[in-house]
Amino acid sequence: MTLSDPITNLKGVGEKRAKLYKKIGIETVGDLLDRFPRGYIDYTSPVSISETVLNEYNVICCTVKQIMQPARIRKGLTVFKIIVTDSTDDLTVVIYNNPYAADVFKADGEFLLYGKVTGGFTRREMNSPQVIRGDADSKILPLYHLTEGLTNPMIITNVKEAISSVGHLLVDYMPREILSENTLCTREYAVENIHFPMDDRAIILAKKRLAFDEFFFLRLGMSYLKNHQRTKSSFKMKSVSMAPFEKSLPFELTNAQKKAVSEICGDMLGGFPMNRLVQGDVGSGKTAVAAAACYFAAENGCQAALMAPTEILAAQHFNTLSAMLEPLGIKTALLTGSLSVKEKNAVRRGLKSGEIQVVAGTHALISKATEFSSLALVITDEQHRFGVNQRAMLADKGANPHKLVMSATPIPRTLALMIYGDLDISVLNELPKGRQPVDTFAVTGKLRERAYGFVRKQLDEGRQGYIVCPLITDTEGDSELIAAEKYAEDLKNGAFKDYSVGLLHGKMSPAEKDEAMQRFKDGETALLVATTVVEVGVDVPNAAIMVIENSDRFGLSQLHQLRGRVGRGQYKSYCILITDNPTEETRQRLKIISSTSDGFKIAEEDLKLRGSGDFFGDRQHGLPPLKFAEMSSDREFLNACQNAAKKITDTDPMLENHPKLLEAVLKMFECGENGLN
């Protein structure tokens, strides 16, 4: 038997069971070994029957005292009862319609039972427990993700056979010196003990090795991807003075912006296409950097395109770019779905002829009808909102163009290298002069009315404000959460009846969202009630106050993103975080967000508090799935994984001398959208 053999080669796996396995993505023996347990039942520390906790799961060690006659309650329902004892107390085991499970108790000796204990002080029961012999070799039992018709015992039996038949064929692709330097167990040991650990230490060793593998191959794969994409650039540019661009700006670029512009221009002077991420905190001036890149491309006789996720954001970028570039003689245009056919055709003619040098737009940029004369620079904003394929489609409009992606999500540098390893990274960690710091206050719901009074004061002074809440409707059945729709209605008829109140949420159509946001931007709406759809939003310089309801429900980085919607103009700005759940953890989190405006510090704290699953959410779009590796792992472990990968790629970037590593990298990335094809 081999790892690539069909699952039906295992005993007891016929066509019917194979179909069930296929439902959960298992088709080969190797697939089965790669489907790791979701948890374990630990039988190593049983409690006495008298110490069991009612209505909770317990492990007990017992012998059989009496097997009672099966009772047929009604047609199709037979109940089996077994009385077990630990010599001091008795417990009744109840099994429904499963004579095989009941027959297990006919054997002699001790049994270990795991199940929920019900009953009372004088009589205790356990329904359909999981049972192993007291003398079993392993007393830690794996629990697997199941599908209807596929039971945990079935999977355990099949995995045991797979390990005994093909476990020795598991190739250890990791170089021996890396195993030794990082005190890692072999892959065979890791796989065997992640399924059937002898003790807690074995689980720790197995998880460490498997997590190391994932980080190591993620970093290796990103590096391979970067080198794999390095074809010769069709647009090697000449050096251009950026002085006219900088002099024409109504403000001075920060040192961080100047450094990023220098790195971008340096990339475009090289023989390979640029592939760079500009990562900046809220309001750090990414668009000005993008404009500088567009200027550099235009001065080289080439075109640049900036793609944004929404029409209103695309329009905002167009306004900014045209204000910076048109005075320098660079023709800019906007291309979105809502333009009339006549307007779209005019822009497309300009792009095809080369008359239009810079264009901002939405998905309309990647439609078949849009052609370019010499597209040399492709910029995507809020890159996590676009699939890799959409970014590739825009790049395909040119011949190996330079690529720049922008993100307003601050990520600690070590993680950025891990996640965006196929990109070079520029960090904007300074705020431009004139940006207003946002004073942030965390309060309990008792001060809600006072907070509303403060908002009214701001509105009366001619400012505008946001109120953010986490849900659209009360779909979670949590009465504590205020649904946005009802909340907006209550505010219109209550605390803000004398003001124009708008609503913006994720279930609106793109056109409805754009219309609601445009009304707010134009000043027709004084107060905008919104869900987190405003997290990536439009500049409204007049917005100076934000209230965030149920602030304990948001991650710190998300609160920071939301807060960044205010303080974008000349007015003193404020953010009030309201919580009705003032636990110690909530206090700690809100204290962090209230005390600093440094997005990178906040990101670090967020990662520590919540782990990577919540922190990244859909921002991991396109990455291979990670089963064991936690992005919030301690920095030392992350660095060890990165250094191990770097040792290899420094001398063998395309992994030509490490065929086993290349095979493992390709296997890991074949299921991610960043496929290495």
N, C-alpha and C positions, 0 to 999 in steps of 0.2 A: 504493500500500500504506500502511496505517496501523498504529499500535501495537496496536490492538485487533483487527486481522485475525487469523483463525485461522492456526496454525502451518503448515497445509497450503498456504498461499499462497507459501511459500518453495520454491524449486526442490529437487527430490529428496525432499520431505517428503510422502509419500503417507499413506494411512490406517494402514498398518502402523507407520511410523515415528512418526506422530502419537500412536498408542496408547502407544508406548514413552515419548514425551515426557510424555504425560499421567500416566504412572506416577510421574514425578518432579516433578509439579505444573506442567508447562508446557503451556499450551493456546493462547496467543496469541504474536504476534511480540514484544510488549512483555514478556511473561513470560520469553521467551528472553533478552532483553537484561538483565533483572533477575537472571538466574541467573549470578552471578559465578564466576570460576574459583576452585578450591580451592588452586591453586598454579601454578607456572610451571616450564618447562624453559628454562634460560638457556644459549643456544648461543654467547654472546658470548666465553666464555673456554675454548676447547678446549685439551686437553692432547695431547702427542705420544703415539703408541701405546705407546712404551716407558715413559711415565710413568703410564699408566693403572693404577688400583688394582684388583687382582683381586677378584672377587665384590662389587664395588660399581658404582654407576652412574657413567658417565663420558661426557664429550662429546669427540669427536675430529673433526678436519678431514681429509678424505682425497679421493683420486681412485680410480677403478676400475682395477684392474690386470688382473683376469681374471674373466669370468663363466663358471662351470662348467656343464656339462650337468645339467639337473634329474635327480635320482635318485629312482626310485619304490621306496621301501623295502618297502612292502607295500600291499595293496589299500586305497585311500583315504588313503595318506600319501605325499606327494611333498615332497622336500627340495630347496630351492634354495640354492646356495652362491655367494657372490661374494667374491673376494679384493680387498681395498682396501689402499691404501698411503698413507703420508705422506712418501714418498720415502726414508725411513730404515728404517722397519719395516712389516711387513705384518700384516693382521688379517683373519680369515675371518668374513663375515656369514652367518648361517644363518637361513633363513626357511622355515617349515613351511606347506605347503598354501595359499600365497597368491601366485599368479603375478603379481598386480597390484603387490604390494609389491616383488617382485623386478624387475619391468619398469622401476621408477623408476631403477635403476642403469644402464639402457641409454643414458641421456642423457650428454652430455659435461660437463666442468667439475668443480668441487669440490662435495663434499657434507659436511654436518654431521650426525653420527650421535650419538644419545643412547641408551644401553642398558647393561645389566649385562655387564661383561667377565669371561669365564671362561677357563680354560686354565692355562698355566704359563709358565715363563720363556722357552721357545723358541716356543710357539704360543699365540696369543690369539684368542678368539672373542667375537662379540656376537650374541645371539639376538634376532631380530625387533626391531631398533632403530627408534626414531622418527627419521625422516629429513627434513631440509629442504635446499634448494639453498644452496650457499655464497654466492650473490648475492641471497638472499631479502631483501625490504625489512625485515622484522622478524625479529630473531634471538632473541626471547623468546616462547616458545609457551605458551599457556594450557593448564592441565589442569583438566578438569571432573569433577564427580561423575557417575558413569555408572550405567546399569542394563543388564542383559544384553541384547545386541542393538543397543545404542547406543554407538558408539565415539567416542573423542576427535576424530579427524579429521572425522567426520560433524558433530559439534556445531560445530567450528571453521568448517567450510564454511558452515553455516547462520547462525552468528552474523555472519560476514563479510558475507553477503548482507543480513542484517537491518540492520546498521550502515550499509551503503551505501544502502539503500532508505529507512530511516526514522530514521536517526541525527539528521537535521536537525529531526525533529519532537519530539525530547525537550524538553519545556517546562522552562525554568529558572525555577522558582517562587521562588528565593531573591532577595530585593531586592538591587539592585546595590550599595547602600552596605554591606551585610553582606559581600558578596563582596570588596569593596575593603578594608574594615577588617580582614578576617581572611586576606587574600591567598589566596583560594580560586579554583580554576579553574572554568570553566563546567561545567554538568552534562554537556553533550555531550562535552567533552574527557574528563571523568572516566569516563564509561561506555565510550567508545572505548578509552581507555588502560588501563582495568582489564582489558579483554579482550585488547587487542593493544598492549602498551606498547612504545615505541621504546627505552626504556632504564630503568634503576632509578629515575631521578629522576621519570619519568612515572608509575611505580607509586606512588611516595611522594605525589605531588601528587593522584593519583586517589583513593588511600585516605584522604588527609586530608579531601578534599571529601566523600566518601561517609560517613566517620565523623562529620564535622561535621553532615551532614544528619540522620543517625540521632539524635544527641544533641539537636539543635535541634528536630526534630519530636517526639521523645519528650517534651521539656519543654513544647513548644507544646501537644501533645496532652493532657498531664496538666493543664495550666492550663485548656484548653478543657473537659475533662471536669469539672473542679471547678466551673466557671461553668455548664456545661450542666446539672449536677445541682442547681443552686441554685433549686429551686422554693420557694414560701413554706412555712414550717413550720406544721404543724397544732398544734404544741405550743410556742408562745412562752410561756416561763415567767416567773414573777415572782421577784424577789430574795428569797433565803432566808438567814437567819443560819446559818453553818456551825459556830458556836461549840458548840452542844450535841453535834454529832458529834465535833468535835475533843476536847472535854472528856471524852467517854465512852471515848476510846481509852486503852489501857494504856501507850501510848508517845506520844512527840511526833513529829509529822510533820516530815520534813526540809524545808528551804527549797525544794528542787526539787519535792517533793510538793505543798507549799502553792501554788507557782507553777502547777503543772499543774492542780490543783483550781480555782484562780482562772480559768485559761484555759478550762477545760471549762464552768464555771458561766457565764462571760461568753458563750461560744458559745450555750448553751441559753437565754440571755436574748434573743438576737437573733431576727431574723425569718426566718432561713434555718436548715435542719437542720445541726447540727454534723456535721463529717466530720473527726475528729481521730485522729491516731496518738500513743499514749503509748509512747515508745521508751525502755526502761530496761535497764540492765545487770542481770546475774543478781543477784537478791535486793535490788533497789532499791526494792521496795515498790509495785509496780504495782497489786496487788489492793486495797490501802488507798485508792489513788486511785480505783479503780473503785467501791469501796464509797461513797466521798464523792459520786461522780456519781449513784449509785443513791439515796442519801439525799436529794440535791437534787431528783431526779425525784419521789420518793415524797412529799416535803413539798409538792410542787406538785400532788399528787393523781393522779400518773401512775405507770405501771408501767415496770420495767426488766428486761431479760433479758440474761444473760451466757452465751455459748455457748463451750464448751471442746472440744478434740478427742478427749478420752478420758473415760470414766466416772469413773475415779479422780481425774482432774484436776478434773472438774466437781464431784465430791463435796468435794474439797479447797476449791474456791472457795465452795461452799455453806456449809461449816463456818466459813470465814473471814467471809463476808458475814453469816451469821446471828449470829455472835458479836458483830459490830460493830453490826448494825442492829436485831436483835430487842429488845435492852434499850431502844431508842429507840421501841419500839412499831411497828416496820415488819415486817410478816409476810413471811418468806422461805420458799422451797421449792426442792426438787431434783426435776428431771424427767429421767430417763434410761431407756434401753431395758430395763434389767434390773429395773426396778420391776414389781411385780405389776400386773395389769390394774386391780384395785381401787385401788391406790395412785396409778396414773397418772390414773385417772378423777377421783379426789379432787382432785389437783393441777390438772387441767384445768378442773374446775368452779370452783375458787378463782381461776384466772386469768381465766376468762370473766366471772365475777361482779365481779372487781376486788378480792376479799377478799385475794388474794395480790398483794403489791406488787412483790416482787423474786423472780426465779427464776434459778437456775443450772442448766445442763443440757447435753446433747450434741445430736446431730442430732434427737433426739425433739422439740426445740423447734420444728423447722420442718416437722413432719408435719402433714397436713391436719387431724388431730383436735385440734391445739392452737390455741385461739383466745384472744385477749386482750381485755380491756375497754378499756384505754387505753395501749397500748404506745408509750411516748415515747422510750425510750432502749434502744439495742441495742449490746451490748458483745461483741466477739469476741476471744478470747485466742489467742495464737500464730497470728495471722491468716494466716501463710503456709501453715498446715495446712488451710485451708479454701479452696475455689475461690470465685471472685468470685460465682458463681451461688448458692452456699450462703449467703453473707453477704447477698445480695440477697433470698433467700427469707425469711430471718429478718426483714429490714427490712420486707418486704411484709406482715408480720403487723400492722404499725402503719400509720398514714397519715403518710408523710414523717417518720419518727422521727429523732431525733438518733443519730449513729453514732460509736462509739468503738472503735478497734482497739488491741490491746496486743501489743507484740513485745519479746522478751528478746534479740533479736539486735542488738547495737550496730552501727550503720552510720555512717560518717563523714557529717557533716551535708550536705556537697555532694552526696553520692550519695543520701542520704535524700530530698533535694529532687527529684532526678532520678527516683528510683524510686517515691516516694510523693507525687509532685507534686500528686495530686488530693486530698491530705489536708493539714490543718494539723498541725504536729508539736510535741509537748511532749517534752522530754528529761529523764529522771530520771538525773542524773549524780552523785548522792550515795548512799552506803549508809546505811540507818537505824542508829541507835545500837544497840549490842549484837550487830551482825552480826560473826561471827568471821572475821578474815582467814585464808585458807587457805595455810599454808606449803607451797610447791611445790618438789620436788626432781627433777632429771633425772638418771637413772643408766643405765648399760649393763646388758645382760642378765647380766653377771658378778655383779652384786649382787642378782639376783632373790631368792635364798634369804634374804639379809639383809632384803630388803624384806618378804618373807613373815613373817619373825620379828617385824618391827615391827608388821605387821597383827595377828598373833596377840596381841601385847602389848595393842593397843587393844581387841581383842575380849575379852580376859581382864579388862579394866577395865570391861566392860559396854557398850562402844560397838559399833556396827555398821559394816560397810564394803562398798564396791563394788570389783569388779575388772572393768575394761572391756576388751574386745578387739574388733577391727574386723570379723571375719567370723563367720558362723554355722557354715558348713561350709567345707571347704577347696576351694571351687568354682573358685578361680583356679589351682589346681594349684601353688601356691607353698608349698613345704614349710617355709619360714621362718615362715609365718603359723600361729598356733595357733587352731584352730577352737574356737568358744565351747563347743559341746556336749562335745567331747573334753576340752577344758581343764577344764570344770566337773567332769567325771567324775574326771579326774586329781587335782584339788584335793580332792575328796571322799574319795578313797582315799589321798591322800598328805599334803601339807603342812597340810591343814585337816580331817583325818579325825575330829578331836574336836569339830568345830563343824558347825552346820547350814548347808549351802550350797544356795542357790537359783539358778535360771537364768531369764533374761529375754532374749528376742530377737525380732526383727522378724517371723519367720515364725509366731509363735504367734498364735492367734485373739485378738481384743480381750478376750474373757472370760478366757482363760488369762493374758494379760498383766496384767489387773486383779487376778486372783487371786494371781499371783506377787508383784506389787507390794504388795498388801494384807498378805500374809504377812510381807513385809519391814517394812512400816510398823508392823504389830502386834508386831514383835520376835520372831516365830516363826523367821525366817531371820536368821542372824548375818551371813553374807557372801553378797552377791548378785553372781553372775557375769552380765554383761550386755553387749549390743552397744550401739550409740549410741541405741537406743530410749529410754535413760534421759536423753538430752540434754534433752528437755522433760519434766520429771517432777514428782513429788510431793515435798512437804516431809517429810523424815524427820529430825527434830531430833537423833535419837540417832546418825545416820550421821556419823562423824568422820574416816574414812580412805577414800581412793580410790587404787587402783593402775590405771594405764592402760598396757596392753601395746601394743607396736608403735606407740608414740606418734608416731613419725615419719610414720605413715600418715594422721594426722588434720591438718586445718587448725588454725591457731592459735585461730580463733574457736570452732571446735567443741571444742577442748580446754578453752577457757575456759568454754563452756556446760556441759560435763561436770563440770568442777571445781566448778561452782556447785551441784551436788547435795549437797556436804558443807559444813560450816560454817554450817548453818542453825539450830543450837541453841546451847546454852551452853558446849559443849565445844570445846577447842582442836582444830583440824582440819588434816588433811594430805592432800597429793596427791603421789603418786610416779609419775613418767613414766619408763617403761622402753623402751629402744630397743636393738635388735641391729644397728642401721645407723648408727653414730656418724660420719656424714660431716660435713664442715665446714658444709654447709647445715643439716643436722639440728641440729648444735650451736648454730648461730646462732638457729634458730627456737625451740629449747627454752630457750635463754638468755632470750629475750624473754618467754615465758610464765612462766618462773620468777621474773623480776625485777619484774613488775607485775601488779596485779589490776584495772587500768583497762581495761574491755572496749572502750572507744572507741580507746584507743592500740593495743590488740591488733588490733582490726579494721583500723586503718590499716596496720599492719605486715603483716597477713595479705594484704591487698589488694595491697600492693607485691610480696610474695613469690609469690603464686599467681595473680594476675589474677582477673577477676570471674567467669569460668566456674565455677571450683571454689568460689569464695567464696560465691556466691549459690546455686548448685545449683538445687534446685526452688523456692527462695525467690523466683525471678523469675516464679513462677507468675502467669499473667495478663498479663504484659507482651508487647508485640510483640517478635518475635525481632530481635536485633541482629546484623548480619553483620560489620560493621567496627568499630563503637564498642566500645571496651574500657573497662569501668568503672574499671580501674586506670590509665587514661590520666592524664597529668600534670594536676594541679589547674588549671594555667593554661588548658589546652585546654578542660577541662570548664567552667570559669568563662566562657570566651569564648562557648561554645555557649549557656550559660544566659543570659548577658547579652544576646545577640542575640535570643533568644526573648522575654526580659522586655521589651525595647524595643518589641516588637510588642504583647504582651498588655497592657502598661500603658495603651496608648491604644485598643486594639481587642480586648478580652478574648474576644469571640465570633467574631473573625476575619471580621466582616461586610465590612470594607473590603479584605480580602485573600483573595478567592475561590480563587486558585491554591494558597495556603498551606493553606486549609481542605480543599481537595480532596486535597492530599498527606497531611494529618493523618488524614483519614478513611480513606484508602487504607492508611496504615501501621497503623492500629488495627483495621481490619476483620478481621485475622487473629489478633488477640490476644483473650484472654477478657475484657479490659476494654473490649470494643466500645463505641463511643460512641452506640449506639442508645438 
